Amino acid sequence: MASLEHMTSLEQQYADLQASGLTLDLTRGKPSPSQLDLSNPLLALPGEGDFRDASGTDLRNYGGADGLPELRAIFGELLQIPSDQLLAYGNASLAIMHDTIVQALLVGVPGGDGPWRDVPDVAVLCPVPGYDRHFTILESLGVRMIPVPFVDGRLDLDTIRSLVASDPSIRGMWCVPMYSNPTGVTYTVDEVEALVGMETAAPDFRLFWDNAYAVHHLTEAEPLPLDVLGMAERAGHPERPLVYASTAKITFPGAGVAFFGGSRVNVEWMRARTSAQTIGPDKLNQLRHLRFFGDAEGVRRLMRKHRAIIAPRFAAVERILGERLTGVADWTHPTGGYFVNLEVPRGTASVAVALAAAAGVALTPAGSAFPYRDDPEDSNIRIAPTFPSPDDLEAAIEALCICVLLAVERSN
Ligand code: PMP
C-alpha cells in the first residue's frame, strides 16, 4: 500500500510537471550566453590595420599552412606539445579527426601496411560511455566500433591490451584523456604509459587523442596535460598518438581554432595530406585569438572566468541529484569538462528520457554515448549543465529526477 501511495505521488508529481509547460534543453554541451560574452572582445579583433604576425607576414593572403606560430606556441605550452609539432587549422577539431580517419582509410598512415580500407573488418576501440560524434564519424565511414566499457570509472586496460595484441584489424582507439565526455575521467600516468607502450597486432595502431577539455578545470586544481608525445616516444611508439584540441569551449564554438599535434613524422604526413585539401587556414581568425589571449596565461585567466560561471551549475546538479536520487542512481562528480554522467537502474534510461521529453525537458537520447546508440544496460543519461540559466537548470534537473524515479517505479 505504501508503495502504491508512493507511486501515486510520483505520478502526481509528473502530472504536475507536465502541466507546468516547461521547455528546457539539457542536450548538448554548449557554453551559456554569459560564457560566450567573456569572448566578445574577439568580435572587434584584430581591428583595421592589424594583419601581420610577428615575422611581418601579411595574414590577409594565402600561405602559412601550419598556422600562426605565436598561437601554436601558446597552445603548445597549454597542451605540452612542442610548437613545431602542433599545427593550427580551421574552426573545428572534429573536422580534423574526421579527415584523419578518411585519409587513413584512403591512403594509410605512416608505418602502416597500406590503406585501412584494405584491412578486413577494420575496427576502432571505443571506451564507453563516450562522445557520440566520435562514433558518428566511424559509423558514417563504415569503420567497425568495438565498445570497451569503463570499469569503476577507469579504462579497462586488461581488455584493451588483450584486444589490440590479438587482433590486427583494430587500428585505433578514441581517447578523451582529460575530463572525458561524458564520464569526466582523466587518464592517469600509468594508464597513458600502458596505452602508449602496449603491444599491438596492427603495425600502425593510433590513439585518437582528443584533448578537447585540457584547460577546462572546474576546481582550483589545474593539472597539466600529460606529455603523451614524449611518453610515446620513450615507449618506442612515437607515431601512436594523434592529438586534437580546439578553442571551441574556450571562445566561440564553431568560430574558434582547432589544433593537430603529433610526432614529426605524423605532422609531416598531416601537412602533406592537408596540402591537397587547402592552401591554408583562416589566419585572421587565428590572429584575432592571438590578440585576445596574449599568452598562455591569458587562456588560463579566461578559463577561470568560465569556471566561475559554470562551477555553481555543476554544484546545483550535484545537490539536486543528491537530494532526490541517492540510493537510486549513481552519478559522476567531475572536476572538469562539460558533463555529469548519470547511471540509472538497468532498463530505465530510455523511459526516463522519454518521460522528460513529454514534460518538455530535452535530454540527449538514451544510448547516445554508445556506438550505434546501443546502451546494452539502458542505464546511461548524459547531463550537460552549462547552457541553461541557473533557474532553468535547477528546474530541468528536478524534473529529470521525477522522471527517473517514475521510470524506476513503473519498471518494478
Ligand atoms: N571533442 C570532444 C570530446 C567534444 O566534447 C567536442 C564538443 N565540444 C568536440 C571534440 C568538438 O570540438 P570542435 O568544435 O573543435 O569540433
Boltz pocket constraint, residues with backbone or C-beta under 6 A from the ligand:
constraints:
  - pocket:
      binder: B
      contacts: [[A, 29], [A, 91], [A, 92], [A, 93], [A, 94], [A, 95], [A, 131], [A, 176], [A, 181], [A, 210], [A, 212], [A, 245], [A, 246], [A, 247], [A, 248], [A, 249], [A, 253], [A, 254], [A, 257], [A, 258]]
      max_distance: 6.0
